[in-house]
Amino acid sequence: MHYAEFKNKNKNNLKYSPTLAGKESFFFDHVHTKWDHQISLHQQETWELSYVITGKGVRVIGDMMEPFAQGEVIIIPPHIPHCWSFDENAYDKEGKIENITISFSNKLLDGISTLFPEFSESVIRIKNNENAVSFSGETLLKLQQRMVSMSSETHPERISSFLQLLHTIAFPETIHIVGHPVTEDRNIQKMQQIYLYVMNNFQHTITLSEIARFIGMEKSAFCVFFKKMTQTSFFTFLLEYRINSSCQMLVQTEKSVSEICLASGFRDVPYYNRVFKKIKQMSPGQYRKLYANGLS
């Protein structure tokens, strides 16, 4: 995606998804689509439980930007901006990614607590969590199985499954924080804009003038700002992002190193090899072989 298209598509880089409406108490969405047909950075007034069945890439949740892989289940509290940027090389036999999203409101949680006192503690524990978190272990397995089974259930059947999901979420084995609430901080918002721009344009040449103009800053001011926020330079960050993206292609595809070099935003194979070895302490070929042997 080029600069003009990205800017028009992501005006202000934040969309608000609609609140729950109609005859359903919560929103259930099972998506099987092309890797690039996902919602850009957005936030909503509801909770969001997301399960990535197929696909991998990079996600932004609140103030954190991290890689993600298939199988993860994450719950995001209301009003935390988030988006998933899927890798175009990670898909199923139909060339598509797949995920399940369940959205529900605090009003619904309060209603459940009132109607079913047995769920009061579960509701309190869920609502007391301010951060976006991922699950692991037996909790993750239970959530995955329950969310998939809901795809073939009737609406009344899903109510029972939804209540079981809430109980599982409220009493997890282990959780990992994957995003914090974002205050109305202009610096955080600028960093989100930078992350999103890189995610959508890293395969192309990105100049300092271009990224600074996108953020609305002078080049020198942008460099000082980025270093202050990340303790590293923008181009060091960009190099590492491109190398990490190339790592995914090395282990997910059969493309040649030269093809991956170009696909990850580098224009010179020897330079790519030097940068890769400096960051990963091995060559691209060694990295691919090591991963293929199941040792990485």
C-alpha positions as CSV (number, residue, x, y, z in Angstrom):
1,M,0.0,0.0,0.0
2,H,1.4,3.4,-1.0
3,Y,1.5,6.5,1.0
4,A,-1.5,8.3,-0.5
5,E,-3.7,5.2,-0.4
6,F,-2.7,4.4,3.2
7,K,-3.4,8.0,4.4
8,N,-6.8,8.1,2.8
9,K,-7.8,4.7,4.1
10,N,-6.6,5.5,7.6
11,K,-7.5,9.1,8.1
12,N,-6.6,10.0,11.7
13,N,-5.5,6.3,11.9
14,L,-8.4,5.4,14.1
15,K,-11.9,4.0,13.4
16,Y,-14.6,3.3,15.9
17,S,-16.4,0.1,15.3
18,P,-20.2,0.2,15.8
19,T,-21.7,-0.8,19.2
20,L,-23.7,-3.9,19.5
21,A,-27.2,-3.6,18.2
22,G,-30.2,-5.6,16.9
23,K,-31.5,-8.8,18.5
24,E,-28.2,-10.3,19.6
25,S,-26.8,-9.8,23.1
26,F,-23.2,-10.2,21.9
27,F,-21.5,-10.2,18.5
28,F,-20.0,-13.4,17.0
29,D,-18.0,-13.2,13.8
30,H,-16.2,-16.0,12.0
31,V,-14.0,-14.6,9.3
32,H,-12.4,-16.5,6.4
33,T,-11.0,-13.9,4.0
34,K,-7.9,-12.6,2.1
35,W,-5.0,-11.6,4.3
36,D,-5.4,-7.9,3.5
37,H,-9.1,-7.6,4.1
38,Q,-8.9,-6.7,7.8
39,I,-10.0,-3.6,9.7
40,S,-7.4,-0.9,10.2
41,L,-6.6,0.6,13.6
42,H,-9.8,0.9,15.5
43,Q,-11.4,0.8,19.0
44,Q,-14.8,0.2,20.3
45,E,-17.0,0.5,23.4
46,T,-17.2,-3.3,23.8
47,W,-14.8,-6.0,24.9
48,E,-13.3,-8.0,22.1
49,L,-12.2,-11.7,22.3
50,S,-10.1,-12.7,19.2
51,Y,-8.8,-16.1,18.1
52,V,-6.4,-16.2,15.1
53,I,-7.0,-19.6,13.5
54,T,-4.9,-19.2,10.5
55,G,-2.4,-16.4,9.7
56,K,0.5,-14.5,11.4
57,G,2.0,-11.0,11.2
58,V,2.3,-8.0,13.5
59,R,-0.4,-6.5,15.8
60,V,-0.7,-3.1,17.5
61,I,-2.7,-3.1,20.7
62,G,-2.7,0.1,22.8
63,D,0.9,1.1,23.3
64,M,2.5,-2.2,22.2
65,M,3.5,-3.6,18.8
66,E,4.4,-7.3,18.7
67,P,4.4,-10.2,16.2
68,F,1.6,-12.7,16.4
69,A,1.1,-16.3,15.2
70,Q,-1.9,-18.5,14.6
71,G,-3.5,-20.1,17.7
72,E,-3.4,-17.0,19.9
73,V,-6.5,-15.9,21.8
74,I,-6.6,-12.3,23.1
75,I,-9.1,-10.3,25.0
76,I,-9.1,-6.5,24.6
77,P,-11.0,-4.2,27.0
78,P,-13.1,-1.4,25.7
79,H,-11.5,1.8,24.3
80,I,-8.0,0.3,23.5
81,P,-7.0,0.9,19.9
82,H,-5.9,-2.2,18.0
83,C,-5.3,-3.8,14.6
84,W,-3.8,-6.9,13.1
85,S,-1.5,-6.7,10.0
86,F,-1.4,-10.2,8.5
87,D,1.6,-11.5,6.6
88,E,0.7,-12.1,2.9
89,N,2.7,-15.3,2.9
90,A,0.8,-17.1,5.8
91,Y,-2.5,-18.5,4.7
92,D,-4.5,-21.8,4.3
93,K,-5.1,-23.9,1.2
94,E,-7.5,-21.3,-0.1
95,G,-5.1,-18.5,0.2
96,K,-7.0,-17.0,3.1
97,I,-6.6,-16.2,6.8
98,E,-9.2,-17.2,9.4
99,N,-10.2,-15.7,12.8
100,I,-13.1,-15.6,15.2
101,T,-14.1,-12.4,17.1
102,I,-16.6,-12.1,19.9
103,S,-17.6,-8.7,21.1
104,F,-19.7,-8.0,24.2
105,S,-20.5,-4.9,26.4
106,N,-20.1,-4.1,30.0
107,K,-23.9,-3.7,30.1
108,L,-24.2,-7.4,29.2
109,L,-21.7,-8.4,31.9
110,D,-23.7,-6.4,34.5
111,G,-26.9,-8.0,33.3
112,I,-25.4,-11.5,33.6
113,S,-24.2,-10.7,37.1
114,T,-27.7,-9.5,38.1
115,L,-29.6,-12.4,36.6
116,F,-27.0,-15.1,37.6
117,P,-25.4,-14.2,41.0
118,E,-23.2,-17.3,40.4
119,F,-21.3,-15.3,37.8
120,S,-20.8,-12.2,39.9
121,E,-17.2,-13.1,40.8
122,S,-16.4,-13.9,37.2
123,V,-17.8,-10.6,36.0
124,I,-15.9,-8.6,38.6
125,R,-12.6,-10.4,37.7
126,I,-13.1,-9.7,34.0
127,K,-14.0,-6.0,34.5
128,N,-11.1,-5.4,36.8
129,N,-8.6,-6.3,34.0
130,E,-7.6,-3.0,32.3
131,N,-5.0,-4.5,29.9
132,A,-5.3,-6.6,26.8
133,V,-4.0,-10.1,27.5
134,S,-3.3,-13.3,25.7
135,F,-3.8,-16.8,27.2
136,S,-1.8,-20.0,27.3
137,G,-1.9,-23.6,28.6
138,E,-5.1,-25.3,29.3
139,T,-7.0,-22.0,29.3
140,L,-5.9,-21.3,25.7
141,L,-7.0,-24.8,24.6
142,K,-10.4,-24.5,26.2
143,L,-11.0,-21.0,24.6
144,Q,-10.0,-22.3,21.2
145,Q,-12.2,-25.3,21.3
146,R,-15.2,-23.4,22.6
147,M,-14.9,-20.6,20.1
148,V,-14.6,-23.0,17.1
149,S,-17.6,-25.0,18.3
150,M,-19.7,-21.8,18.5
151,S,-19.4,-21.5,14.7
152,S,-21.8,-24.4,14.2
153,E,-24.2,-23.6,17.1
154,T,-27.6,-21.9,17.0
155,H,-28.0,-18.5,18.7
156,P,-29.5,-20.0,21.9
157,E,-26.7,-22.6,22.1
158,R,-24.1,-19.9,21.8
159,I,-25.5,-18.2,25.0
160,S,-24.5,-21.3,27.0
161,S,-21.1,-21.4,25.3
162,F,-20.6,-17.7,25.9
163,L,-21.2,-18.1,29.6
164,Q,-18.6,-20.8,29.7
165,L,-16.1,-18.6,27.9
166,L,-16.6,-15.9,30.5
167,H,-15.8,-18.3,33.3
168,T,-12.7,-19.5,31.5
169,I,-11.5,-15.9,30.9
170,A,-12.1,-14.9,34.5
171,F,-10.0,-17.7,35.9
172,P,-7.0,-18.3,33.6
173,E,-3.9,-20.3,34.3
174,T,-1.5,-17.8,32.9
175,I,-1.9,-14.5,31.1
176,H,0.5,-12.3,29.2
177,I,-0.1,-8.5,28.8
178,V,-0.1,-7.6,25.1
179,G,-1.4,-4.0,25.3
180,H,-2.1,-1.2,27.8
181,P,-4.8,1.4,27.7
182,V,-3.8,4.5,25.8
183,T,-4.4,7.9,27.3
184,E,-5.1,10.9,25.1
185,D,-1.3,11.3,24.7
186,R,-0.3,12.9,21.4
187,N,3.1,11.3,21.6
188,I,1.5,7.8,21.9
189,Q,-0.8,8.6,19.0
190,K,2.1,9.7,16.8
191,M,4.0,6.4,17.6
192,Q,0.9,4.4,16.6
193,Q,0.8,6.3,13.3
194,I,4.5,5.5,12.8
195,Y,4.0,1.8,13.5
196,L,1.1,1.6,11.2
197,Y,2.9,3.4,8.4
198,V,5.9,1.0,8.7
199,M,3.6,-2.1,8.8
200,N,1.9,-1.0,5.5
201,N,5.0,0.3,3.7
202,F,8.1,-1.6,4.8
203,Q,8.3,-3.4,1.5
204,H,8.9,-0.1,-0.3
205,T,11.5,2.6,0.1
206,I,10.7,4.8,3.2
207,T,12.7,8.0,3.3
208,L,13.1,10.2,6.4
209,S,11.4,13.0,4.6
210,E,8.4,10.9,3.8
211,I,7.8,9.5,7.3
212,A,8.4,12.9,8.9
213,R,5.9,14.5,6.5
214,F,3.3,11.8,7.2
215,I,3.6,12.5,11.0
216,G,3.6,16.2,10.4
217,M,7.0,17.0,11.7
218,E,10.3,18.3,10.4
219,K,13.0,15.7,9.8
220,S,15.3,16.8,12.7
221,A,12.4,17.0,15.1
222,F,11.1,13.6,14.0
223,C,14.5,12.0,14.6
224,V,14.7,13.5,18.1
225,F,11.1,12.5,18.9
226,F,11.6,8.8,17.7
227,K,14.8,8.4,19.6
228,K,13.3,9.8,22.8
229,M,10.3,7.5,22.5
230,T,12.1,4.2,21.6
231,Q,15.8,4.8,22.6
232,T,16.8,3.8,19.1
233,S,16.9,5.5,15.7
234,F,14.1,5.2,13.2
235,F,16.2,3.5,10.6
236,T,17.5,1.0,13.1
237,F,13.9,0.2,14.0
238,L,13.0,-0.1,10.3
239,L,16.0,-2.4,9.6
240,E,15.0,-4.7,12.5
241,Y,11.4,-4.8,11.4
242,R,12.4,-5.7,7.8
243,I,14.8,-8.4,9.1
244,N,12.1,-9.9,11.3
245,S,9.6,-9.9,8.4
246,S,12.2,-11.6,6.2
247,C,12.6,-14.3,9.0
248,Q,8.9,-15.1,8.6
249,M,9.3,-15.5,4.9
250,L,12.4,-17.7,5.2
251,V,10.5,-20.2,7.3
252,Q,7.0,-19.8,5.8
253,T,7.8,-19.8,2.1
254,E,10.2,-21.4,-0.4
255,K,11.2,-18.1,-1.9
256,S,14.9,-17.6,-2.6
257,V,16.9,-15.4,-0.4
258,S,17.1,-12.8,-3.2
259,E,13.3,-12.8,-3.5
260,I,12.9,-12.4,0.2
261,C,15.5,-9.6,0.3
262,L,13.3,-7.6,-2.2
263,A,10.0,-8.6,-0.6
264,S,11.2,-7.3,2.8
265,G,12.2,-3.9,1.6
266,F,15.9,-4.4,0.8
267,R,17.3,-3.6,-2.6
268,D,20.8,-5.2,-2.3
269,V,21.3,-8.8,-1.5
270,P,24.9,-8.5,-0.1
271,Y,23.7,-5.6,2.2
272,Y,20.7,-7.7,3.3
273,N,23.0,-10.6,4.2
274,R,25.3,-8.4,6.2
275,V,22.5,-6.8,8.1
276,F,20.8,-10.1,8.7
277,K,23.9,-11.7,10.1
278,K,24.6,-8.7,12.4
279,I,21.1,-8.8,13.9
280,K,20.5,-12.6,14.0
281,Q,24.2,-13.8,14.3
282,M,23.8,-16.1,11.3
283,S,23.1,-15.9,7.6
284,P,19.5,-16.1,6.1
285,G,20.4,-19.6,4.8
286,Q,21.5,-20.8,8.2
287,Y,18.4,-19.3,9.8
288,R,16.2,-21.2,7.4
289,K,18.0,-24.4,7.9
290,L,18.0,-24.1,11.7
291,Y,14.3,-23.4,11.8
292,A,13.5,-26.2,9.4
293,N,15.4,-28.6,11.7
294,G,13.2,-27.5,14.6
295,L,16.1,-26.1,16.6
296,S,15.2,-22.4,16.7
